[in-house]
Amino acid sequence: MSDPTRPGLFIAFEGGDGAGKSTQVGLLAEALRAAGREVVTTRQPGGTALGSQLRDLVLHGSAMAARAEALIFAADKAQHVAEVVRPALERGEVVVTDRYTDSSVAYQGAGRELRHDEVHAVQMWAVGDLLPDLTVVVDVTAEQGRARRGEVHDRLESEGDAFHEAVRAHFLAMAQGEPERYVVVDGGQDPQDVHGEVLAALEQRGLAVGLVTA
């Protein structure tokens, strides 16, 4: 779980495919480094040697059962937290990740219509209950995401709009249920405007004192 005594800071960006999460990860990391923080940026699936292999398997490999898909994502996160996230937090660094456990709950729990509580339980076991200090949901409609992705799609991106809208709805429901841990930003805005909202949310929660929000 999120630990207020640890020296590091853990921020996750979530949202649908094409939302602009990677852009926001880069912008936030730049701002944090300019403010004097040590920052580790990463993505899931991926971020480790094993994670890269699992990413290729789950996003570009053969068709698989929904439960198998969920377990591969859980394995990626277990390795990622053990190898990258926890060590960085223990060093007092800021970890900014493109996706975390909420993606699995939304994609496999809602999109694949597995029980989201069971997917959540598996994910929490895999990461040892480690939660971000703040999760930013970059919200776009399925139509907006599809337009941004263009013609190249992985296994999940190629799903229809109904799948992606179910995923979107679950992200928003999670954020509504825990407003102290989430912030939702409109991903349809200019990236710099989205970035400004993210900085403001961090400042409001006292998580990144000294960042310029103007």
MDTraj code that builds the backbone (N, CA, C; nanometers):
import mdtraj as md
import numpy as np

residues = "MET SER ASP PRO THR ARG PRO GLY LEU PHE ILE ALA PHE GLU GLY GLY ASP GLY ALA GLY LYS SER THR GLN VAL GLY LEU LEU ALA GLU ALA LEU ARG ALA ALA GLY ARG GLU VAL VAL THR THR ARG GLN PRO GLY GLY THR ALA LEU GLY SER GLN LEU ARG ASP LEU VAL LEU HIS GLY SER ALA MET ALA ALA ARG ALA GLU ALA LEU ILE PHE ALA ALA ASP LYS ALA GLN HIS VAL ALA GLU VAL VAL ARG PRO ALA LEU GLU ARG GLY GLU VAL VAL VAL THR ASP ARG TYR THR ASP SER SER VAL ALA TYR GLN GLY ALA GLY ARG GLU LEU ARG HIS ASP GLU VAL HIS ALA VAL GLN MET TRP ALA VAL GLY ASP LEU LEU PRO ASP LEU THR VAL VAL VAL ASP VAL THR ALA GLU GLN GLY ARG ALA ARG ARG GLY GLU VAL HIS ASP ARG LEU GLU SER GLU GLY ASP ALA PHE HIS GLU ALA VAL ARG ALA HIS PHE LEU ALA MET ALA GLN GLY GLU PRO GLU ARG TYR VAL VAL VAL ASP GLY GLY GLN ASP PRO GLN ASP VAL HIS GLY GLU VAL LEU ALA ALA LEU GLU GLN ARG GLY LEU ALA VAL GLY LEU VAL THR ALA".split()
xyz = np.array([
    [0.0847, -0.1188, 0.0000],
    [0.0000, 0.0000, 0.0000],
    [0.0883, 0.1239, 0.0000],
    [0.0274, 0.2384, -0.0269],
    [0.1020, 0.3633, -0.0216],
    [0.1503, 0.3864, 0.1208],
    [0.2805, 0.4132, 0.1364],
    [0.3417, 0.4246, 0.2686],
    [0.3893, 0.5676, 0.2908],
    [0.3257, 0.6431, 0.3805],
    [0.3648, 0.7830, 0.4015],
    [0.5029, 0.7997, 0.4624],
    [0.5631, 0.6917, 0.5143],
    [0.6949, 0.7033, 0.5761],
    [0.8080, 0.6822, 0.4766],
    [0.7804, 0.6300, 0.3594],
    [0.8877, 0.6043, 0.2642],
    [0.9340, 0.7370, 0.2030],
    [1.0624, 0.7455, 0.1669],
    [1.1139, 0.8727, 0.1172],
    [1.0757, 0.9046, -0.0263],
    [1.0427, 0.8037, -0.1075],
    [1.0133, 0.8260, -0.2478],
    [0.8698, 0.8662, -0.2736],
    [0.8414, 0.8906, -0.4019],
    [0.7081, 0.9301, -0.4465],
    [0.6732, 0.8465, -0.5683],
    [0.5498, 0.7934, -0.5710],
    [0.5079, 0.7001, -0.6760],
    [0.3845, 0.7571, -0.7455],
    [0.3970, 0.7853, -0.8749],
    [0.2879, 0.8431, -0.9534],
    [0.2622, 0.7553, -1.0752],
    [0.1352, 0.7201, -1.0975],
    [0.0968, 0.6376, -1.2113],
    [0.0046, 0.7158, -1.3040],
    [0.0237, 0.6968, -1.4332],
    [-0.0677, 0.7505, -1.5336],
    [-0.1464, 0.6345, -1.5926],
    [-0.2791, 0.6493, -1.5910],
    [-0.3675, 0.5476, -1.6446],
    [-0.4602, 0.6098, -1.7488],
    [-0.5297, 0.5245, -1.8221],
    [-0.6224, 0.5731, -1.9235],
    [-0.6218, 0.4813, -2.0437],
    [-0.7098, 0.5105, -2.1380],
    [-0.7232, 0.4270, -2.2561],
    [-0.6074, 0.4420, -2.3523],
    [-0.6024, 0.3519, -2.4498],
    [-0.4998, 0.3584, -2.5528],
    [-0.5184, 0.4849, -2.6358],
    [-0.4080, 0.5575, -2.6581],
    [-0.4146, 0.6816, -2.7333],
    [-0.4469, 0.8032, -2.6494],
    [-0.4506, 0.7887, -2.5172],
    [-0.4884, 0.9001, -2.4302],
    [-0.3783, 1.0054, -2.4180],
    [-0.2543, 0.9678, -2.4436],
    [-0.1432, 1.0607, -2.4275],
    [-0.0676, 1.0431, -2.2977],
    [-0.0758, 0.9242, -2.2385],
    [-0.0086, 0.8993, -2.1108],
    [0.1427, 0.9134, -2.1213],
    [0.1999, 0.8577, -2.2267],
    [0.3459, 0.8622, -2.2411],
    [0.3962, 1.0056, -2.2492],
    [0.3233, 1.0910, -2.3201],
    [0.3601, 1.2326, -2.3286],
    [0.3587, 1.2961, -2.1905],
    [0.2557, 1.2660, -2.1115],
    [0.2446, 1.3239, -1.9776],
    [0.3513, 1.2718, -1.8832],
    [0.3885, 1.1454, -1.8969],
    [0.4987, 1.0908, -1.8167],
    [0.6259, 1.1711, -1.8431],
    [0.6545, 1.1957, -1.9716],
    [0.7744, 1.2702, -2.0071],
    [0.7725, 1.4132, -1.9564],
    [0.6580, 1.4802, -1.9687],
    [0.6473, 1.6190, -1.9240],
    [0.6626, 1.6295, -1.7721],
    [0.5996, 1.5366, -1.6994],
    [0.6103, 1.5415, -1.5536],
    [0.7522, 1.5117, -1.5076],
    [0.8147, 1.4128, -1.5700],
    [0.9521, 1.3799, -1.5327],
    [1.0441, 1.4995, -1.5543],
    [1.0252, 1.5707, -1.6646],
    [1.1069, 1.6891, -1.6926],
    [1.0865, 1.7959, -1.5858],
    [0.9612, 1.8180, -1.5474],
    [0.9318, 1.9195, -1.4456],
    [0.9896, 1.8809, -1.3103],
    [0.9792, 1.7545, -1.2745],
    [1.0310, 1.7084, -1.1460],
    [1.1832, 1.7191, -1.1410],
    [1.2492, 1.6829, -1.2505],
    [1.3950, 1.6929, -1.2543],
    [1.4396, 1.8389, -1.2462],
    [1.3636, 1.9270, -1.3124],
    [1.3959, 2.0697, -1.3054],
    [1.3809, 2.1228, -1.1632],
    [1.2940, 2.0580, -1.0841],
    [1.2737, 2.0969, -0.9446],
    [1.3732, 2.0287, -0.8508],
    [1.4659, 1.9518, -0.9086],
    [1.5723, 1.8919, -0.8283],
    [1.5476, 1.7505, -0.7812],
    [1.4426, 1.6848, -0.8327],
    [1.4147, 1.5476, -0.7890],
    [1.4819, 1.4460, -0.8799],
    [1.5192, 1.3328, -0.8214],
    [1.5663, 1.2175, -0.8983],
    [1.4436, 1.1389, -0.9445],
    [1.4341, 1.1117, -1.0740],
    [1.3120, 1.0539, -1.1307],
    [1.3440, 0.9287, -1.2099],
    [1.2636, 0.8258, -1.1891],
    [1.2670, 0.7040, -1.2696],
    [1.1365, 0.6973, -1.3476],
    [1.1455, 0.6910, -1.4806],
    [1.0262, 0.6729, -1.5631],
    [1.0248, 0.5313, -1.6174],
    [0.9058, 0.4764, -1.6270],
    [0.8947, 0.3389, -1.6734],
    [0.7564, 0.3155, -1.7312],
    [0.7340, 0.1973, -1.7852],
    [0.6037, 0.1624, -1.8408],
    [0.5725, 0.0166, -1.8091],
    [0.4432, -0.0122, -1.8108],
    [0.3979, -0.1493, -1.7881],
    [0.2882, -0.1837, -1.8896],
    [0.2951, -0.3003, -1.9497],
    [0.4006, -0.4016, -1.9325],
    [0.5331, -0.3539, -1.9918],
    [0.6400, -0.4068, -1.9391],
    [0.7734, -0.3662, -1.9809],
    [0.8506, -0.3136, -1.8631],
    [0.9567, -0.2398, -1.8906],
    [1.0335, -0.1767, -1.7844],
    [1.1434, -0.2626, -1.7259],
    [1.1433, -0.3917, -1.7550],
    [1.2495, -0.4838, -1.7149],
    [1.2758, -0.5775, -1.8322],
    [1.3838, -0.6533, -1.8249],
    [1.4133, -0.7484, -1.9322],
    [1.3008, -0.8520, -1.9443],
    [1.2580, -0.9068, -1.8301],
    [1.1479, -1.0020, -1.8330],
    [1.0203, -0.9339, -1.8802],
    [0.9957, -0.8115, -1.8312],
    [0.8756, -0.7395, -1.8693],
    [0.8672, -0.7142, -2.0185],
    [0.9798, -0.6869, -2.0825],
    [0.9797, -0.6653, -2.2270],
    [0.9381, -0.7921, -2.3004],
    [0.9840, -0.9075, -2.2521],
    [0.9445, -1.0346, -2.3132],
    [0.7948, -1.0607, -2.2918],
    [0.7472, -1.0308, -2.1706],
    [0.6049, -1.0505, -2.1422],
    [0.5193, -0.9532, -2.2226],
    [0.5681, -0.8305, -2.2420],
    [0.4951, -0.7316, -2.3214],
    [0.4755, -0.7816, -2.4642],
    [0.5820, -0.8333, -2.5225],
    [0.5726, -0.8836, -2.6591],
    [0.4762, -1.0011, -2.6667],
    [0.4802, -1.0874, -2.5661],
    [0.3925, -1.2045, -2.5632],
    [0.2460, -1.1648, -2.5516],
    [0.2155, -1.0743, -2.4592],
    [0.0754, -1.0445, -2.4291],
    [0.0134, -0.9467, -2.5290],
    [0.0947, -0.8598, -2.5892],
    [0.0399, -0.7613, -2.6820],
    [0.0529, -0.7999, -2.8282],
    [0.1498, -0.8866, -2.8591],
    [0.1740, -0.9181, -2.9998],
    [0.1783, -1.0680, -3.0279],
    [0.1572, -1.1505, -2.9256],
    [0.1632, -1.2949, -2.9442],
    [0.0309, -1.3543, -2.9872],
    [0.0214, -1.4836, -2.9720],
    [-0.0982, -1.5567, -3.0128],
    [-0.2160, -1.5221, -2.9219],
    [-0.3361, -1.5503, -2.9728],
    [-0.4567, -1.5299, -2.8924],
    [-0.4472, -1.6134, -2.7650],
    [-0.5027, -1.5608, -2.6558],
    [-0.4948, -1.6315, -2.5283],
    [-0.6231, -1.6111, -2.4493],
    [-0.6448, -1.6990, -2.3531],
    [-0.7613, -1.6869, -2.2664],
    [-0.7491, -1.5614, -2.1807],
    [-0.8634, -1.5051, -2.1432],
    [-0.8651, -1.3819, -2.0646],
    [-0.7905, -1.3979, -1.9326],
    [-0.8069, -1.5129, -1.8663],
    [-0.7374, -1.5334, -1.7393],
    [-0.5867, -1.5442, -1.7591],
    [-0.5440, -1.6074, -1.8682],
    [-0.4009, -1.6147, -1.8976],
    [-0.3449, -1.4752, -1.9201],
    [-0.4198, -1.3928, -1.9920],
    [-0.3785, -1.2554, -2.0169],
    [-0.3615, -1.1797, -1.8848],
    [-0.4576, -1.1943, -1.7959],
    [-0.4516, -1.1252, -1.6672],
    [-0.3310, -1.1701, -1.5854],
    [-0.2995, -1.2984, -1.5903],
    [-0.1875, -1.3502, -1.5125],
    [-0.0528, -1.3049, -1.5689],
    [-0.0438, -1.2917, -1.7008],
    [0.0804, -1.2411, -1.7602],
    [0.1035, -1.0965, -1.7179],
    [-0.0016, -1.0155, -1.7196],
    [0.0121, -0.8779, -1.6737],
    [0.0529, -0.8724, -1.5262],
    [-0.0017, -0.9633, -1.4461],
    [0.0350, -0.9670, -1.3044],
    [0.1815, -1.0055, -1.2864],
    [0.2292, -1.1008, -1.3660],
    [0.3698, -1.1411, -1.3581],
    [0.4614, -1.0254, -1.3949],
    [0.4238, -0.9500, -1.4972],
    [0.5023, -0.8327, -1.5361],
    [0.5132, -0.7338, -1.4205],
    [0.4022, -0.7086, -1.3541],
    [0.4038, -0.6091, -1.2457],
    [0.4821, -0.6590, -1.1246],
    [0.4745, -0.7881, -1.0968],
    [0.5512, -0.8426, -0.9848],
    [0.7007, -0.8200, -1.0060],
    [0.7484, -0.8503, -1.1259],
    [0.8901, -0.8298, -1.1567],
    [0.9257, -0.6818, -1.1567],
    [0.8371, -0.6013, -1.2108],
    [0.8609, -0.4580, -1.2232],
    [0.8735, -0.3915, -1.0862],
    [0.7843, -0.4253, -0.9942],
    [0.7899, -0.3665, -0.8605],
    [0.9153, -0.4122, -0.7870],
    [0.9488, -0.5413, -0.7983],
    [1.0654, -0.5936, -0.7280],
    [1.1961, -0.5364, -0.7817],
    [1.2040, -0.5190, -0.9126],
    [1.3302, -0.4808, -0.9756],
    [1.3468, -0.3299, -0.9911],
    [1.2364, -0.2572, -1.0122],
    [1.2456, -0.1153, -1.0461],
    [1.1813, -0.0250, -0.9415],
    [1.0539, -0.0492, -0.9115],
    [0.9760, 0.0492, -0.8363],
    [1.0190, 0.0579, -0.6900],
    [1.0144, -0.0548, -0.6186],
    [1.0490, -0.0486, -0.4760],
    [1.1925, 0.0002, -0.4516],
    [1.2911, -0.0500, -0.5260],
    [1.4274, 0.0001, -0.5016],
    [1.4390, 0.1516, -0.5220],
    [1.3718, 0.2054, -0.6241],
    [1.3778, 0.3498, -0.6487],
    [1.3114, 0.4276, -0.5361],
    [1.1965, 0.3798, -0.4892],
    [1.1284, 0.4468, -0.3790],
    [1.2123, 0.4438, -0.2522],
    [1.2785, 0.3323, -0.2288],
    [1.3626, 0.3215, -0.1095],
    [1.4838, 0.4139, -0.1169],
    [1.5251, 0.4484, -0.2395],
    [1.6348, 0.5443, -0.2564],
    [1.5858, 0.6888, -0.2461],
    [1.4553, 0.7068, -0.2298],
    [1.4007, 0.8413, -0.2186],
    [1.3699, 0.9067, -0.3507],
    [1.3634, 0.8287, -0.4579],
    [1.3400, 0.8835, -0.5906],
    [1.1907, 0.8896, -0.6218],
    [1.1584, 0.9585, -0.7289],
    [1.0208, 0.9637, -0.7781],
    [1.0077, 0.8627, -0.8910],
    [0.9094, 0.7757, -0.8816],
    [0.8794, 0.6804, -0.9894],
    [0.7535, 0.7276, -1.0609],
    [0.7644, 0.7470, -1.1912],
    [0.6505, 0.7850, -1.2740],
    [0.6299, 0.6744, -1.3766],
    [0.5155, 0.6073, -1.3702],
    [0.4916, 0.4933, -1.4567],
    [0.3747, 0.5159, -1.5518],
    [0.3926, 0.4688, -1.6730],
    [0.2875, 0.4653, -1.7744],
    [0.2161, 0.3314, -1.7565],
    [0.1065, 0.3321, -1.6856],
    [0.0221, 0.2184, -1.6469],
    [0.0733, 0.1492, -1.5217],
    [-0.0248, 0.0946, -1.4467],
    [0.0057, 0.0152, -1.3276],
    [-0.1089, -0.0835, -1.3083],
    [-0.1399, -0.1202, -1.1871],
    [-0.2377, -0.2268, -1.1628],
    [-0.3788, -0.1915, -1.2097],
    [-0.4156, -0.0632, -1.2063],
    [-0.5513, -0.0262, -1.2468],
    [-0.5787, -0.0619, -1.3927],
    [-0.4756, -0.0621, -1.4758],
    [-0.4969, -0.1001, -1.6156],
    [-0.5451, -0.2439, -1.6257],
    [-0.4864, -0.3320, -1.5467],
    [-0.5305, -0.4715, -1.5504],
    [-0.6731, -0.4855, -1.4993],
    [-0.7054, -0.4129, -1.3925],
    [-0.8423, -0.4194, -1.3395],
    [-0.9417, -0.3697, -1.4439],
    [-0.9065, -0.2631, -1.5150],
    [-0.9975, -0.2076, -1.6155],
    [-1.0016, -0.2934, -1.7416],
    [-0.8857, -0.3318, -1.7931],
    [-0.8814, -0.4041, -1.9204],
    [-0.9282, -0.5488, -1.9075],
    [-0.8752, -0.6203, -1.8072],
    [-0.9160, -0.7595, -1.7936],
    [-1.0437, -0.7730, -1.7100],
    [-1.0581, -0.6880, -1.6083],
    [-1.1770, -0.6970, -1.5251],
    [-1.3022, -0.6491, -1.5944],
    [-1.2940, -0.5330, -1.6613],
    [-1.4109, -0.4762, -1.7287],
    [-1.4127, -0.5115, -1.8770],
    [-1.3005, -0.4864, -1.9464],
    [-1.2970, -0.5138, -2.0896],
    [-1.3158, -0.6598, -2.1221],
    [-1.2479, -0.7482, -2.0493],
    [-1.2583, -0.8932, -2.0734],
    [-1.3717, -0.9569, -1.9926],
    [-1.4364, -0.8771, -1.9104],
    [-1.5523, -0.9210, -1.8323],
    [-1.5179, -1.0309, -1.7325],
    [-1.3962, -1.0260, -1.6798],
    [-1.3639, -1.1080, -1.5637],
    [-1.4134, -1.0328, -1.4404],
    [-1.4145, -1.0970, -1.3260],
    [-1.4540, -1.0268, -1.2033],
    [-1.3441, -0.9297, -1.1639],
    [-1.3780, -0.8005, -1.1628],
    [-1.2744, -0.7007, -1.1381],
    [-1.2163, -0.7124, -0.9979],
    [-1.2958, -0.7610, -0.9003],
    [-1.2420, -0.7765, -0.7655],
    [-1.1366, -0.8868, -0.7608],
    [-1.1564, -0.9919, -0.8395],
    [-1.0580, -1.1000, -0.8445],
    [-0.9308, -1.0539, -0.9152],
    [-0.9463, -0.9803, -1.0251],
    [-0.8283, -0.9274, -1.0950],
    [-0.7516, -0.8336, -1.0027],
    [-0.8233, -0.7486, -0.9300],
    [-0.7587, -0.6568, -0.8359],
    [-0.6811, -0.7336, -0.7289],
    [-0.7408, -0.8401, -0.6766],
    [-0.6749, -0.9181, -0.5720],
    [-0.5451, -0.9808, -0.6233],
    [-0.5482, -1.0339, -0.7450],
    [-0.4279, -1.0930, -0.8048],
    [-0.3204, -0.9865, -0.8237],
    [-0.3602, -0.8700, -0.8726],
    [-0.2650, -0.7616, -0.8938],
    [-0.2020, -0.7162, -0.7625],
    [-0.2833, -0.7016, -0.6583],
    [-0.2308, -0.6573, -0.5296],
    [-0.1349, -0.7600, -0.4710],
    [-0.1661, -0.8877, -0.4892],
    [-0.0734, -0.9918, -0.4440],
    [0.0584, -0.9814, -0.5204],
    [0.0509, -0.9569, -0.6506],
    [0.1711, -0.9510, -0.7339],
    [0.2621, -0.8354, -0.6937],
    [0.2050, -0.7225, -0.6544],
    [0.2869, -0.6044, -0.6228],
    [0.3058, -0.5841, -0.4735],
    [0.2645, -0.6818, -0.3932],
    [0.2797, -0.6696, -0.2482],
    [0.2021, -0.5526, -0.1902],
    [0.0839, -0.5252, -0.2482],
    [-0.0066, -0.4191, -0.2012],
    [0.0485, -0.2774, -0.2199],
    [0.1489, -0.2606, -0.3050],
    [0.2047, -0.1279, -0.3273],
    [0.1117, -0.0458, -0.4174],
    [0.0654, 0.0675, -0.3665],
    [-0.0212, 0.1580, -0.4417],
    [0.0509, 0.2895, -0.4689],
    [0.0190, 0.3550, -0.5807],
    [0.0776, 0.4877, -0.6070],
    [0.0284, 0.5906, -0.5059],
    [0.1082, 0.6947, -0.4873],
    [0.0640, 0.8080, -0.4069],
    [-0.0438, 0.8867, -0.4808],
    [-0.0352, 0.8888, -0.6125],
    [-0.1363, 0.9544, -0.6954],
    [-0.1462, 0.8809, -0.8282],
    [-0.2696, 0.8576, -0.8709],
    [-0.2946, 0.7998, -1.0034],
    [-0.3687, 0.9028, -1.0872],
    [-0.3106, 0.9369, -1.2013],
    [-0.3701, 1.0338, -1.2933],
    [-0.4378, 0.9568, -1.4058],
    [-0.5692, 0.9718, -1.4176],
    [-0.6435, 0.9095, -1.5274],
    [-0.6558, 1.0122, -1.6393],
    [-0.5890, 0.9855, -1.7506],
    [-0.5970, 1.0722, -1.8683],
    [-0.7136, 1.0210, -1.9516],
    [-0.8224, 1.0946, -1.9499],
    [-0.9495, 1.0451, -2.0040],
    [-0.9719, 1.0902, -2.1481],
    [-0.9930, 0.9922, -2.2365],
    [-1.0373, 1.0189, -2.3734],
    [-1.1450, 0.9173, -2.4086],
    [-1.2311, 0.9521, -2.5041],
    [-1.3304, 0.8583, -2.5507],
    [-1.2635, 0.7514, -2.6371],
    [-1.3344, 0.6425, -2.6592],
    [-1.2820, 0.5380, -2.7470],
    [-1.2569, 0.5924, -2.8867],
    [-1.3431, 0.6800, -2.9336],
    [-1.3275, 0.7387, -3.0662],
    [-1.2025, 0.8249, -3.0740],
    [-1.1790, 0.9069, -2.9716],
    [-1.0584, 0.9897, -2.9688],
    [-0.9325, 0.9031, -2.9670],
    [-0.9335, 0.7989, -2.8849],
    [-0.8179, 0.7114, -2.8765],
    [-0.7891, 0.6422, -3.0080],
    [-0.8931, 0.5949, -3.0747],
    [-0.8753, 0.5268, -3.2033],
    [-0.8172, 0.6221, -3.3075],
    [-0.8668, 0.7456, -3.3104],
    [-0.8168, 0.8434, -3.4068],
    [-0.6685, 0.8729, -3.3837],
    [-0.6263, 0.8761, -3.2584],
    [-0.4866, 0.9054, -3.2281],
    [-0.3946, 0.7880, -3.2561],
    [-0.4449, 0.6668, -3.2402],
    [-0.3595, 0.5491, -3.2578],
    [-0.3238, 0.5253, -3.4035],
    [-0.4061, 0.5696, -3.4943],
    [-0.3781, 0.5469, -3.6354],
    [-0.4061, 0.4036, -3.6775],
    [-0.3232, 0.3518, -3.7655],
    [-0.3508, 0.2218, -3.8282],
    [-0.2794, 0.1044, -3.7620],
    [-0.1868, 0.1303, -3.6708],
    [-0.1105, 0.0223, -3.6086],
    [-0.1693, -0.0076, -3.4718],
    [-0.2077, -0.1355, -3.4508],
    [-0.2733, -0.1720, -3.3252],
    [-0.2157, -0.3020, -3.2708],
    [-0.2006, -0.3083, -3.1356],
    [-0.1657, -0.4359, -3.0743],
    [-0.2953, -0.5119, -3.0425],
    [-0.2828, -0.6229, -2.9704],
    [-0.3994, -0.7077, -2.9467],
    [-0.5107, -0.6335, -2.8731],
    [-0.4759, -0.5505, -2.7769],
    [-0.5774, -0.4790, -2.7001],
    [-0.6280, -0.3557, -2.7746],
    [-0.5382, -0.2842, -2.8406],
    [-0.5796, -0.1659, -2.9150],
    [-0.6772, -0.2003, -3.0269],
    [-0.6643, -0.3210, -3.0821],
    [-0.7492, -0.3602, -3.1957],
    [-0.8916, -0.3967, -3.1550],
    [-0.9191, -0.4033, -3.0269],
    [-1.0561, -0.4311, -2.9819],
    [-1.1487, -0.3155, -3.0218],
    [-1.2787, -0.3444, -3.0309],
    [-1.3758, -0.2458, -3.0752],
    [-1.4032, -0.1374, -2.9721],
    [-1.4798, -0.0376, -3.0153],
    [-1.5080, 0.0764, -2.9281],
    [-1.5831, 0.0363, -2.8014],
    [-1.6685, -0.0668, -2.8091],
    [-1.7433, -0.1091, -2.6906],
    [-1.6471, -0.1561, -2.5812],
    [-1.5440, -0.2283, -2.6204],
    [-1.4415, -0.2738, -2.5260],
    [-1.3735, -0.1530, -2.4613],
    [-1.3313, -0.0586, -2.5431],
    [-1.2565, 0.0559, -2.4917],
    [-1.3434, 0.1487, -2.4079],
    [-1.4715, 0.1574, -2.4404],
    [-1.5605, 0.2384, -2.3569],
    [-1.5850, 0.1714, -2.2221],
    [-1.5895, 0.0375, -2.2201],
    [-1.6031, -0.0341, -2.0927],
    [-1.4802, -0.0106, -2.0050],
    [-1.3631, -0.0123, -2.0674],
    [-1.2389, 0.0156, -1.9954],
    [-1.2407, 0.1579, -1.9405],
    [-1.2796, 0.2526, -2.0257],
    [-1.2864, 0.3922, -1.9836],
    [-1.3811, 0.4100, -1.8648],
    [-1.4985, 0.3490, -1.8743],
    [-1.5973, 0.3627, -1.7670],
    [-1.5423, 0.3094, -1.6352],
    [-1.4635, 0.2032, -1.6413],
    [-1.4109, 0.1462, -1.5168],
    [-1.3022, 0.2344, -1.4574],
    [-1.2181, 0.2928, -1.5415],
    [-1.1201, 0.3890, -1.4896],
    [-1.1911, 0.5022, -1.4159],
    [-1.2957, 0.5554, -1.4777],
    [-1.3676, 0.6676, -1.4170],
    [-1.4375, 0.6262, -1.2874],
    [-1.4882, 0.5029, -1.2843],
    [-1.5539, 0.4542, -1.1628],
    [-1.4538, 0.4388, -1.0497],
    [-1.3350, 0.3880, -1.0801],
    [-1.2325, 0.3745, -0.9772],
    [-1.1932, 0.5120, -0.9218],
    [-1.1790, 0.6083, -1.0118],
    [-1.1418, 0.7430, -0.9688],
    [-1.2510, 0.8062, -0.8832],
    [-1.3746, 0.7847, -0.9205],
    [-1.4855, 0.8400, -0.8430],
    [-1.4932, 0.7774, -0.7049],
    [-1.4568, 0.6496, -0.6963],
    [-1.4650, 0.5799, -0.5686],
    [-1.3572, 0.6186, -0.4701],
    [-1.2404, 0.6667, -0.5191],
    [-1.1300, 0.7057, -0.4306],
    [-1.0733, 0.8401, -0.4752],
    [-1.1481, 0.9479, -0.4613],
    [-1.1025, 1.0782, -0.5124],
    [-0.9755, 1.1295, -0.4469],
    [-0.9427, 1.0792, -0.3274],
    [-0.8203, 1.1244, -0.2612],
    [-0.6958, 1.0665, -0.3280],
    [-0.7097, 0.9581, -0.4007],
    [-0.5936, 0.8926, -0.4632],
    [-0.5873, 0.9117, -0.6135],
    [-0.6942, 0.9610, -0.6725],
    [-0.6995, 0.9773, -0.8176],
    [-0.7258, 1.1224, -0.8549],
    [-0.6819, 1.1585, -0.9756],
    [-0.7266, 1.2807, -1.0406],
    [-0.7560, 1.2449, -1.1865],
    [-0.8667, 1.2960, -1.2374],
    [-0.9046, 1.2723, -1.3765],
    [-0.8812, 1.4004, -1.4548],
    [-0.8084, 1.3893, -1.5664],
    [-0.7832, 1.5054, -1.6523],
    [-0.8356, 1.4739, -1.7921],
    [-0.8793, 1.5769, -1.8614],
    [-0.9338, 1.5627, -1.9961],
    [-0.8193, 1.5491, -2.0959],
    [-0.8008, 1.4284, -2.1469],
    [-0.6924, 1.4028, -2.2406],
    [-0.7143, 1.4620, -2.3781],
    [-0.8328, 1.5168, -2.4039],
    [-0.8595, 1.5799, -2.5322],
    [-0.8014, 1.7192, -2.5433],
    [-0.7515, 1.7737, -2.4335],
    [-0.6923, 1.9064, -2.4333],
    [-0.5518, 1.9049, -2.4951],
    [-0.4980, 2.0247, -2.5148],
    [-0.3578, 2.0370, -2.5531],
    [-0.2715, 1.9711, -2.4448],
    [-0.1662, 1.8973, -2.4817],
    [-0.0835, 1.8284, -2.3821],
    [-0.0293, 1.9193, -2.2729],
    [0.0045, 2.0441, -2.3059],
    [0.0558, 2.1344, -2.2036],
    [-0.0523, 2.1722, -2.1026],
    [-0.1778, 2.1809, -2.1476],
    [-0.2873, 2.2094, -2.0554],
    [-0.3114, 2.0908, -1.9615],
    [-0.3019, 1.9705, -2.0174],
    [-0.3135, 1.8506, -1.9331],
    [-0.2013, 1.8496, -1.8296],
    [-0.0816, 1.8784, -1.8741],
    [0.0348, 1.8823, -1.7846],
    [0.0142, 1.9819, -1.6713],
    [-0.0408, 2.0983, -1.7039],
    [-0.0677, 2.1978, -1.6008],
    [-0.1641, 2.1471, -1.4958],
    [-0.2662, 2.0723, -1.5374],
    [-0.3613, 2.0161, -1.4420],
    [-0.2955, 1.9114, -1.3535],
    [-0.2038, 1.8345, -1.4125],
    [-0.1330, 1.7331, -1.3337],
    [-0.0465, 1.8001, -1.2270],
    [0.0271, 1.9035, -1.2653],
    [0.1103, 1.9748, -1.1684],
    [0.0253, 2.0365, -1.0577],
    [-0.0883, 2.0929, -1.0959],
    [-0.1767, 2.1532, -0.9965],
    [-0.2282, 2.0487, -0.8985],
    [-0.2603, 1.9299, -0.9485],
    [-0.3090, 1.8223, -0.8615],
    [-0.2010, 1.7788, -0.7636],
    [-0.0770, 1.7699, -0.8102],
    [0.0333, 1.7331, -0.7216],
    [0.0545, 1.8384, -0.6136],
    [0.0514, 1.9643, -0.6538],
    [0.0690, 2.0725, -0.5575],
    [-0.0439, 2.0727, -0.4546],
    [-0.1655, 2.0526, -0.5025],
    [-0.2819, 2.0544, -0.4128],
    [-0.2710, 1.9471, -0.3060],
    [-0.2132, 1.8323, -0.3416],
    [-0.2010, 1.7216, -0.2475],
    [-0.0707, 1.7265, -0.1689],
    [0.0115, 1.8289, -0.1939],
    [0.1375, 1.8417, -0.1211],
    [0.2398, 1.7382, -0.1605],
    [0.2294, 1.6856, -0.2832],
    [0.3195, 1.5780, -0.3254],
    [0.4410, 1.6269, -0.4017],
    [0.4383, 1.7506, -0.4492],
    [0.5501, 1.8007, -0.5282],
    [0.5644, 1.9508, -0.5038],
    [0.5923, 1.9866, -0.3838],
    [0.6050, 2.1269, -0.3471],
    [0.7185, 2.1905, -0.4266],
    [0.6911, 2.3095, -0.4809],
    [0.7950, 2.3814, -0.5541],
    [0.7806, 2.3737, -0.7044],
    [0.6933, 2.2876, -0.7549],
    [0.6727, 2.2810, -0.8991],
    [0.5945, 2.4033, -0.9444],
    [0.6320, 2.4589, -1.0574],
    [0.5640, 2.5762, -1.1118],
    [0.4409, 2.5296, -1.1875],
    [0.3246, 2.5788, -1.1498],
    [0.1998, 2.5371, -1.2140],
    [0.1466, 2.6397, -1.3116],
    [0.2110, 2.7547, -1.3199],
    [0.1637, 2.8584, -1.4122],
    [0.2043, 2.8285, -1.5544],
])
top = md.Topology()
chain = top.add_chain()
for i, resn in enumerate(residues, 1):
    res = top.add_residue(resn, chain, resSeq=i)
    for name in ("N", "CA", "C"):
        top.add_atom(name, md.element.get_by_symbol(name[0]), res)
traj = md.Trajectory(xyz[None], top)
